Amino acid sequence: METIRVQFEPKIKAKLLELLQVFSTEELHIIQEDPFFEQNKKKLVAELAKIENGTAKYSSFDELNLVLEKRISSYED
């Protein structure tokens, strides 16, 4: 199978879906987009830039473990 991304105005969604219903599920799968894709992409691009320019802050395993233990204990009891 191949995948394409189609951008459309919300007002034609019903008509578009009606048109696509002529195909069987073996011929066509409709995959819903992640509504936060662009937002997450921007965050990841910014984080990658920090890594590439040397300004990223790293944590050791021990530091991470302390943070996680503190977070987990806040949900106990």
C-alpha positions in Angstrom: 0.0 0.0 0.0 1.0 3.6 -0.4 0.2 6.5 1.8 -0.6 10.1 0.9 -1.5 13.0 3.1 -4.5 15.1 2.0 -5.3 18.5 3.5 -8.8 19.8 3.0 -11.3 22.2 4.4 -13.5 20.8 7.2 -16.7 21.6 5.2 -15.9 19.0 2.6 -15.0 16.1 5.0 -18.4 14.4 4.7 -18.3 14.6 0.9 -14.8 13.3 0.8 -15.5 10.4 3.1 -18.6 9.5 1.1 -16.5 9.4 -2.1 -13.9 7.1 -0.4 -16.6 4.7 0.7 -16.7 3.2 -2.8 -13.4 1.4 -2.0 -13.2 -1.8 0.1 -11.2 -1.9 3.4 -8.7 -4.0 1.5 -8.2 -1.2 -1.0 -8.3 1.8 1.3 -7.5 2.5 5.0 -8.3 5.9 6.5 -5.7 6.9 9.0 -6.6 9.7 11.4 -3.9 12.4 11.9 -2.5 13.0 15.3 -3.9 16.4 16.2 -0.7 17.3 18.1 1.7 16.3 15.4 2.8 19.8 14.4 3.1 20.9 18.0 5.2 17.9 18.9 7.3 18.3 15.8 8.2 21.9 16.7 9.2 20.7 20.2 11.4 18.0 18.8 13.0 20.2 16.3 13.9 22.7 19.1 15.3 19.9 21.2 17.4 18.7 18.3 18.7 22.2 17.7 19.9 22.3 21.4 21.7 19.0 21.0 23.3 20.1 17.8 24.5 23.5 19.1 25.7 22.1 22.4 23.2 23.8 24.7 21.2 20.7 25.7 21.2 19.8 29.3 21.8 16.1 30.1 21.1 14.1 33.2 22.9 11.1 34.6 21.0 7.9 35.2 21.2 8.5 39.0 19.7 12.0 38.6 16.9 10.6 36.4 16.3 7.9 39.0 15.9 10.4 41.8 13.5 12.5 39.8 11.4 9.4 38.9 11.4 8.2 42.5 10.2 11.6 43.7 7.4 11.7 41.1 6.3 8.1 41.8 6.2 8.7 45.6 4.0 11.8 45.1 1.3 9.4 43.7 1.6 6.9 46.5 -0.8 7.0 49.5 
